[in-house]
């Protein structure tokens, strides 16, 4: 359990460092019209959630794509869920927030976390075995048996194939396919 917290803390430190490095690089070149990058929005949102004492930000994952932020994870109460969404909405540059946080009592969470890790591992192995999916860059997260797929892929057929492949994995209750097809130049 302590290892998990240490890894999450290190992840936040790395994201903070990336944010600071990006800010230092852009220092003096940014103006009021410079768009925020998705990496910046992800890092800034994660840091804001982590810094808030009302929620456990270390248990919330953040992904940004074209200004839209998706927050996932487990929180203790509906109030914490709403607070996290409010924090994400306040980040400059965020155009919308999709709140996929699940309210799970702390007493039940440890059992669910163990099962979710096993499901995520099995899904990742299934994707790695599939010749069409292994190079697609699909990100996998599992919360209470619900597997979320995210990332950018080459075509809609790959998206459908990914959903079907994940459904075949034991323990998967639902597949949320949030894969986006790359725009062709």
BAMARKE-632171 format. One record per residue (C-alpha): residue number from 1; residue in three letters; x, y, z. Coordinates in nm, 3 decimals. Example, Ala and Ser with C-alpha at 12.3 -4.5 7.8 and 13.67 -1.06 7.14 Angstrom:
% BAMARKE-632171
<1 "ala" <1.230 -0.450 0.780>>;
<2 "ser" <1.367 -0.106 0.714>>;
% end
This chain:
% BAMARKE-632171
<1 "unk" <0.000 0.000 0.000>>;
<2 "unk" <0.283 0.243 0.085>>;
<3 "unk" <0.451 0.165 -0.246>>;
<4 "unk" <0.137 0.273 -0.427>>;
<5 "unk" <0.137 0.612 -0.250>>;
<6 "unk" <0.507 0.661 -0.312>>;
<7 "unk" <0.460 0.588 -0.684>>;
<8 "unk" <0.168 0.832 -0.703>>;
<9 "unk" <0.368 1.098 -0.521>>;
<10 "unk" <0.660 1.047 -0.761>>;
<11 "unk" <0.421 1.075 -1.054>>;
<12 "unk" <0.294 1.409 -0.925>>;
<13 "unk" <0.653 1.528 -0.880>>;
<14 "unk" <0.738 1.430 -1.238>>;
<15 "unk" <0.428 1.605 -1.370>>;
<16 "unk" <0.512 1.913 -1.164>>;
<17 "unk" <0.864 1.913 -1.301>>;
<18 "unk" <0.734 1.881 -1.658>>;
<19 "unk" <0.495 2.168 -1.595>>;
<20 "unk" <0.773 2.386 -1.457>>;
<21 "unk" <1.008 2.295 -1.742>>;
<22 "unk" <0.739 2.375 -1.999>>;
<23 "unk" <0.665 2.705 -1.824>>;
<24 "unk" <1.033 2.795 -1.814>>;
<25 "unk" <1.069 2.711 -2.183>>;
<26 "unk" <0.770 2.928 -2.274>>;
<27 "unk" <0.873 3.215 -2.046>>;
<28 "unk" <0.876 3.536 -2.240>>;
<29 "unk" <0.714 3.384 -2.550>>;
<30 "unk" <0.359 3.331 -2.425>>;
<31 "unk" <0.096 3.594 -2.477>>;
<32 "unk" <-0.271 3.608 -2.385>>;
<33 "unk" <-0.366 3.423 -2.704>>;
<34 "unk" <-0.133 3.123 -2.660>>;
<35 "unk" <-0.343 2.807 -2.621>>;
<36 "unk" <-0.286 2.575 -2.328>>;
<37 "unk" <-0.152 2.233 -2.417>>;
<38 "unk" <-0.325 1.917 -2.304>>;
<39 "unk" <-0.013 1.818 -2.112>>;
<40 "unk" <-0.023 2.147 -1.924>>;
<41 "unk" <-0.395 2.108 -1.848>>;
<42 "unk" <-0.345 1.749 -1.727>>;
<43 "unk" <-0.057 1.845 -1.498>>;
<44 "unk" <-0.221 2.160 -1.365>>;
<45 "unk" <-0.547 1.976 -1.290>>;
<46 "unk" <-0.368 1.685 -1.122>>;
<47 "unk" <-0.165 1.922 -0.905>>;
<48 "unk" <-0.477 2.118 -0.805>>;
<49 "unk" <-0.661 1.799 -0.711>>;
<50 "unk" <-0.360 1.665 -0.520>>;
<51 "unk" <-0.324 1.990 -0.324>>;
<52 "unk" <-0.688 1.999 -0.212>>;
<53 "unk" <-0.738 1.855 0.138>>;
<54 "unk" <-1.110 1.787 0.084>>;
<55 "unk" <-1.044 1.507 -0.165>>;
<56 "unk" <-0.783 1.238 -0.217>>;
<57 "unk" <-0.635 1.374 -0.538>>;
<58 "unk" <-0.377 1.099 -0.550>>;
<59 "unk" <-0.657 0.854 -0.627>>;
<60 "unk" <-0.787 1.053 -0.923>>;
<61 "unk" <-0.647 1.022 -1.272>>;
<62 "unk" <-0.668 1.308 -1.519>>;
<63 "unk" <-0.657 1.313 -1.896>>;
<64 "unk" <-0.695 1.616 -2.122>>;
<65 "unk" <-0.764 1.616 -2.493>>;
<66 "unk" <-0.816 1.940 -2.685>>;
<67 "unk" <-0.904 2.127 -2.365>>;
<68 "unk" <-1.159 1.872 -2.243>>;
<69 "unk" <-1.059 1.714 -1.913>>;
<70 "unk" <-1.167 1.365 -1.801>>;
<71 "unk" <-1.133 1.277 -1.433>>;
<72 "unk" <-1.152 0.914 -1.321>>;
<73 "unk" <-1.102 0.729 -0.998>>;
<74 "unk" <-1.267 0.662 -0.667>>;
<75 "unk" <-1.377 0.911 -0.405>>;
<76 "unk" <-1.539 0.867 -0.063>>;
<77 "unk" <-1.851 1.081 -0.114>>;
<78 "unk" <-2.064 1.262 -0.366>>;
<79 "unk" <-1.943 1.590 -0.216>>;
<80 "unk" <-1.581 1.493 -0.294>>;
<81 "unk" <-1.692 1.401 -0.649>>;
<82 "unk" <-1.851 1.743 -0.700>>;
<83 "unk" <-1.554 1.920 -0.541>>;
<84 "unk" <-1.311 1.748 -0.780>>;
<85 "unk" <-1.522 1.848 -1.079>>;
<86 "unk" <-1.537 2.208 -0.955>>;
<87 "unk" <-1.159 2.221 -0.913>>;
<88 "unk" <-1.105 2.089 -1.266>>;
<89 "unk" <-1.350 2.343 -1.412>>;
<90 "unk" <-1.157 2.630 -1.249>>;
<91 "unk" <-0.829 2.551 -1.427>>;
<92 "unk" <-0.762 2.816 -1.693>>;
<93 "unk" <-0.789 2.668 -2.041>>;
<94 "unk" <-1.026 2.382 -1.950>>;
<95 "unk" <-1.319 2.388 -2.192>>;
<96 "unk" <-1.520 2.104 -2.035>>;
<97 "unk" <-1.497 1.840 -1.763>>;
<98 "unk" <-1.621 1.482 -1.792>>;
<99 "unk" <-1.660 1.347 -1.440>>;
<100 "unk" <-1.617 0.967 -1.436>>;
<101 "unk" <-1.542 0.954 -1.062>>;
<102 "unk" <-1.707 0.671 -0.871>>;
<103 "unk" <-1.826 0.708 -0.513>>;
<104 "unk" <-1.704 0.403 -0.320>>;
<105 "unk" <-1.699 0.365 0.058>>;
<106 "unk" <-1.347 0.335 0.201>>;
<107 "unk" <-1.437 0.004 0.368>>;
<108 "unk" <-1.511 -0.155 0.028>>;
<109 "unk" <-1.236 0.016 -0.171>>;
<110 "unk" <-0.942 -0.212 -0.087>>;
<111 "unk" <-1.119 -0.524 -0.214>>;
<112 "unk" <-1.224 -0.344 -0.534>>;
<113 "unk" <-0.874 -0.200 -0.589>>;
<114 "unk" <-0.719 -0.548 -0.581>>;
<115 "unk" <-0.970 -0.680 -0.834>>;
<116 "unk" <-0.931 -0.374 -1.057>>;
<117 "unk" <-0.553 -0.413 -1.072>>;
<118 "unk" <-0.591 -0.775 -1.180>>;
<119 "unk" <-0.846 -0.684 -1.448>>;
<120 "unk" <-0.625 -0.402 -1.579>>;
<121 "unk" <-0.331 -0.644 -1.600>>;
<122 "unk" <-0.537 -0.901 -1.790>>;
<123 "unk" <-0.671 -0.636 -2.030>>;
<124 "unk" <-0.320 -0.501 -2.095>>;
<125 "unk" <-0.200 -0.856 -2.166>>;
<126 "unk" <-0.492 -0.911 -2.407>>;
<127 "unk" <-0.408 -0.590 -2.594>>;
<128 "unk" <-0.036 -0.680 -2.606>>;
<129 "unk" <-0.118 -1.021 -2.761>>;
<130 "unk" <-0.337 -0.869 -3.034>>;
<131 "unk" <-0.136 -0.772 -3.344>>;
<132 "unk" <-0.385 -0.499 -3.440>>;
<133 "unk" <-0.395 -0.340 -3.093>>;
<134 "unk" <-0.046 -0.376 -2.946>>;
<135 "unk" <0.095 -0.073 -3.132>>;
<136 "unk" <-0.224 0.137 -3.104>>;
<137 "unk" <-0.123 0.321 -2.785>>;
<138 "unk" <-0.439 0.238 -2.592>>;
<139 "unk" <-0.449 0.344 -2.227>>;
<140 "unk" <-0.642 0.118 -1.989>>;
<141 "unk" <-0.793 0.198 -1.650>>;
<142 "unk" <-1.032 -0.009 -1.441>>;
<143 "unk" <-1.267 0.114 -1.171>>;
<144 "unk" <-1.503 -0.135 -1.003>>;
<145 "unk" <-1.483 -0.369 -1.302>>;
<146 "unk" <-1.554 -0.092 -1.554>>;
<147 "unk" <-1.268 -0.072 -1.805>>;
<148 "unk" <-1.203 0.266 -1.967>>;
<149 "unk" <-1.008 0.277 -2.292>>;
<150 "unk" <-0.855 0.608 -2.396>>;
<151 "unk" <-0.603 0.749 -2.640>>;
<152 "unk" <-0.588 0.829 -3.010>>;
<153 "unk" <-0.610 0.550 -3.266>>;
<154 "unk" <-0.587 0.533 -3.644>>;
<155 "unk" <-0.941 0.427 -3.735>>;
<156 "unk" <-1.287 0.335 -3.609>>;
<157 "unk" <-1.234 -0.034 -3.686>>;
<158 "unk" <-0.949 -0.045 -3.433>>;
<159 "unk" <-1.179 0.117 -3.177>>;
<160 "unk" <-1.448 -0.146 -3.227>>;
<161 "unk" <-1.189 -0.426 -3.221>>;
<162 "unk" <-1.048 -0.293 -2.892>>;
<163 "unk" <-1.392 -0.292 -2.729>>;
<164 "unk" <-1.459 -0.647 -2.844>>;
<165 "unk" <-1.118 -0.773 -2.726>>;
<166 "unk" <-1.164 -0.617 -2.381>>;
<167 "unk" <-1.510 -0.771 -2.340>>;
<168 "unk" <-1.347 -1.113 -2.370>>;
<169 "unk" <-1.136 -1.057 -2.054>>;
<170 "unk" <-1.272 -1.224 -1.739>>;
<171 "unk" <-1.398 -0.981 -1.472>>;
<172 "unk" <-1.486 -0.696 -1.710>>;
<173 "unk" <-1.835 -0.566 -1.624>>;
<174 "unk" <-1.849 -0.279 -1.873>>;
<175 "unk" <-1.624 -0.122 -2.137>>;
<176 "unk" <-1.616 0.256 -2.174>>;
<177 "unk" <-1.459 0.320 -2.512>>;
<178 "unk" <-1.330 0.676 -2.512>>;
<179 "unk" <-1.082 0.617 -2.794>>;
<180 "unk" <-1.057 0.901 -3.043>>;
<181 "unk" <-0.978 0.858 -3.408>>;
<182 "unk" <-0.679 1.068 -3.519>>;
<183 "unk" <-0.770 1.341 -3.760>>;
<184 "unk" <-0.611 1.295 -4.100>>;
<185 "unk" <-0.397 1.583 -4.216>>;
% end
